[in-house]
């Protein structure tokens, strides 16, 4: 069974439609996997990257599942940007992703995909429509995407059928066969546009399988291999786009991907004349017939990426050092993990509690800095500030979970009544500080809304906001210091500011409503201003709770 266009112009339209279906199927598969097992995939990449070989396996496995090396490298950019993975750890995963992405071309090379695509579409849609459980529903989306991907590929194959009788196409194929540079450039351009090397390489496989690359007696591999080399370079553009505006280590991931591919192509080019023979030898050794051009092209794609891995994998530390020299700069290390928590000191609860106090204090200082950054962002737009707040919010959430788990385990040890009460207070403090971080994030998003509105606060509103912010900073910063030093008197003094914060927020709210009634400020920005006051007022309440923990007045929480 085949799907073939009847004319060249109609074939061009069908080709675009098939490409769109292929890419949409890939998006559905990726989305379904992210929704059904996204956390598992992320944990797999985060956990199994301690060595270059485990990273290689993780990258290949994840990419084989989601059928997109671009998606994997974009995830890597995000992980490195968030501090979940180091730049050096990401290198092995990149190489693995490049091997995993060759699975698509291998599957396209088999001539059974049309027979598989329709059942997959039917079964996938059924599961998606009737599935009540999340895993079933999104597994259906994966199967549906799989079917659409390969139906799109079959449609693209059929769209190219009229080209067999085109003299212009025959001349074009002949020129490609005589000029490897044009082939590499074509692969780079097409893949950069569609942002999927799987789509481009699968299209080349399909052209080879239908005999289009053999027109005029040209060796199809001499045409296909340069295009595939270009595809491997062009696919890097997705990670490069994703790295815009990220941290320096994340930018280095995108650079590493490009240099891996460009370096691999440069290494292979001197042996380009012998590559077709190597591909045919490997194909024959694996049982592929000499007339199965599609399978041979798929193997060319796989062989290039396997060779690339074999060349670079033993030298990843040196490669990382090279990238750091090319993309110079230093950034402060983001310390995501707890610095003071050590379960080995549970036998000494007093020391363990003191270590928890230090970690909670660190958490408090991070949220205080988040507040300053968010309010600064509200006054002066700074995209770096937004990125910083989001990164710190992720760290605060992680620290809250780690400290809570640490204290829960410590509670199972023999504790005095005083220590038990202190531990309960620490639990409350962790929760309140984590919520202060949420309010800092809220203010950051209010700043984004203010920027999008294109309006600003009135001068009197800005002055009032500064006055309230300074009071909240003084109160919260003082209570964090008092918590660290266990100074209940100082904590009590700073708690007295909570009434002032409430009074100021109420007074400034009334003032702003009057300004709104007089038409002195924009209604949208007015709501943003009032929400900011509410967030700061709530920070004052939560800081007061931390003060109660410091003074030992847990009954007031």
Secondary structure as GFF3:
##gff-version 3
##sequence-region A 1 557
A	DSSP	alpha_helix	8	47	.	.	.	ID=ss1
A	DSSP	alpha_helix	52	66	.	.	.	ID=ss2
A	DSSP	alpha_helix	69	82	.	.	.	ID=ss3
A	DSSP	alpha_helix	87	100	.	.	.	ID=ss4
A	DSSP	alpha_helix	102	109	.	.	.	ID=ss5
A	DSSP	alpha_helix	113	130	.	.	.	ID=ss6
A	DSSP	alpha_helix	134	159	.	.	.	ID=ss7
A	DSSP	three_ten_helix	161	165	.	.	.	ID=ss8
A	DSSP	alpha_helix	167	178	.	.	.	ID=ss9
A	DSSP	alpha_helix	180	194	.	.	.	ID=ss10
A	DSSP	alpha_helix	197	209	.	.	.	ID=ss11
A	DSSP	three_ten_helix	212	217	.	.	.	ID=ss12
A	DSSP	alpha_helix	220	234	.	.	.	ID=ss13
A	DSSP	alpha_helix	237	242	.	.	.	ID=ss14
A	DSSP	alpha_helix	248	269	.	.	.	ID=ss15
A	DSSP	alpha_helix	272	285	.	.	.	ID=ss16
A	DSSP	alpha_helix	293	312	.	.	.	ID=ss17
A	DSSP	three_ten_helix	313	315	.	.	.	ID=ss18
A	DSSP	alpha_helix	316	326	.	.	.	ID=ss19
A	DSSP	three_ten_helix	343	345	.	.	.	ID=ss20
A	DSSP	alpha_helix	349	379	.	.	.	ID=ss21
A	DSSP	alpha_helix	383	410	.	.	.	ID=ss22
A	DSSP	alpha_helix	417	453	.	.	.	ID=ss23
A	DSSP	alpha_helix	459	485	.	.	.	ID=ss24
A	DSSP	alpha_helix	488	495	.	.	.	ID=ss25
A	DSSP	alpha_helix	497	517	.	.	.	ID=ss26
A	DSSP	alpha_helix	523	551	.	.	.	ID=ss27
A	DSSP	three_ten_helix	554	556	.	.	.	ID=ss28
###
